[in-house]
Amino acid sequence: MVKSILRRFNSERKYFSALIRDNDLRFFSEYEINKSIYPENSNFYHIEKCIHQLKNSFLSTDKKGFASKYDFVTGKFGPLYPEVTGYIINTLYALKDLQGGKFFEEWMDEAIISSVNSLKNCQLSDGSFTGGHKDMINYGNPSIFNTGQILLGLTEHFIKSQSSELESIIEKGVTFLNDNATENGYNPNYCYNSRFAPYYSRATYGHISAGIAINNQEAKIKSKNVIDYILKNQTEVGDIKGWGFANNWYVLHTVIYTLRGIYEVGSILDEKKYIEASHKGMTFLENTANRIVIDDAPISNGDLFEGSKIKEICFTGLGQQAILANKLIKKGYHLNEDFHIKNPMRILKQHQIVGCDNKDIEGSLPGCKPLNGKYQPLSAPIWGIKFYLDALIYEVDNQIDIKG
């Protein structure tokens, strides 16, 4: 597998060799340190590279939405991914607001409309949206998580367009979530691996956003029930039991999903205890959780399960960590900015693939380092670029309310 990648991307051989090395996370390739290729701390430069990769993803679906990931093994983009397509809509709207639309390109308007239309077709008869994508076994089955994610993008477009058709679609999605939200979380029958986990607070974020937009009062009650249940599992030091994909695998991506979801619901409902719980979780990362130290700069480890032997960088989690830290600091909460923002953003910039001959991978961001690690190995997930781009937008203008 690894050798075939090195053969395919011969001109970037040294870069991929660096990413694949699993015995030295401090090693950086020439593409990451050569200032003529990579201008350090240039947010505009990296925003443009992210946009290039988002456009590649959009074009790969015949302009219907956004692909799941770029697969370094096959050398191809995956199929249209409804979940990711949903919350990329929010990022495109944020780009409209950034610097007076300086980075907003003509194709993005088409992408918003095409994405909305594709997502309409993914809604099932019970009001939910499909799990997975066409190559996954859960495609066509109701998914609470994806319903919440997709509603984030559809809701922002509804607020801008006031489409009565879209309002009806959102109402059905909110009703599905209301019907399956209990005082013990969401119905596990519609959760990944039939297991409700704390990171479904991310779905609650979409649930309450959509409910508020269409004035569905029940959504407020149901959303609070879910978050209250999740917080029953928060410990004194701030971690939340079971906040990973599995009971012994706490990927940074899902941990930040959990804390970001709790924060956003708290912000929308003006529930201080939720925002404080999110802050408490971030201080756990800062003071207690597993970490990696690179050039004397600590960052969160990719797996936060206590006693884990896994040591890898989770890029998608680092982007979201910076976003959430910025939001909490803006509200007056104290956090170590080096640990939560500056170090993660430096690592992200150093590992975005730039200066490549292959334009399909130019601007992409691997799922993990080493490249053949545990979370999204041998690929560049499009949601990683989405969250990285959101974090860059926030660095340029923290007055923009980053949604999704």
Buried (B, 14 or more C-beta within 10 A) or exposed (E): EBEEBBEBBEEBBEBBBBBBBEEEBEEBBEBBEEEEEBEEEEBEBBBBBBBBBBBBBBEBBEBBBBBBBBBBEEBEBBBBBBBBBBBBBBBBBBBBBBBEEEBBBEBBEEBBBBBBEBBEEBBBEBBBBBBBBEEBEBBEBBBBBBBBBBBBBBBBBBEEBEBEEBBEBBBBBBBBBBBBBEEEBBBBEBBBEEEBBBBBBBBBBBBBBBBBBBEBEBBBEBBBBBBBBBBEBBEEEBBBBBBBBEEEBBBBBBBBBBBBBBBBBBBBBEBEEBBBBBBBBBBBBBEBBBBBEBEEBBBBBBBBBEEBEBBBBBBBBBBBBBBBBBBBBEEEBEBBEBBBBBBBBBBBBBBBBBBBEBEBBBBBBBBBBBBBBBBBBBBBBBBBBBBBBBBBBBBBEEEBEBBB
